[in-house]
């Protein structure tokens, strides 16, 4: 299971027991839009090859509120 923890400057990720950080600028470059308009599903797809995308995608802006 992958865990994503969002904050104003990026995402802390735990993937297969490995912890790392995705910075806001890296996410924006990879997805091609502003960090706050990116969804949790888009970030998860950056981390996992074939993620299980359950539920509705949530915008980072909504997560941070």
C-alpha positions, -999 to +999 in steps of 0.1 A: +000+000+000+012+035-008+007+064+016+006+100+004+008+129+028+002+163+012+014+197+024+019+231+008+053+223-007+049+187-019+040+151-009+057+127+015+053+092+001+057+057+016+059+031-012+067-005-005+084+005+028+105+033+012+099+069+023+106+098-001+094+132-010+079+146-042+085+183-043+058+206-057+079+217-087+085+181-097+048+173-095+039+204-115+064+195-142+054+159-144+016+165-145+017+197-165-005+218-142-005+238-110+002+217-078-031+227-062-051+216-093-034+182-094-053+152-080-043+125-055-048+100-083-023+118-106+003+118-078-003+081-071+001+073-108+036+090-106+046+066-078+029+033-088+029+016-123-007+003-121-023+019-089-057+009-076-076+042-081-106+037-057-130+065-052-132+100-067-100+118-073-094+147-049-076+180-059-046+189-037-063+222-030-093+204-014-070+181+005-051+210+020-082+229+032 
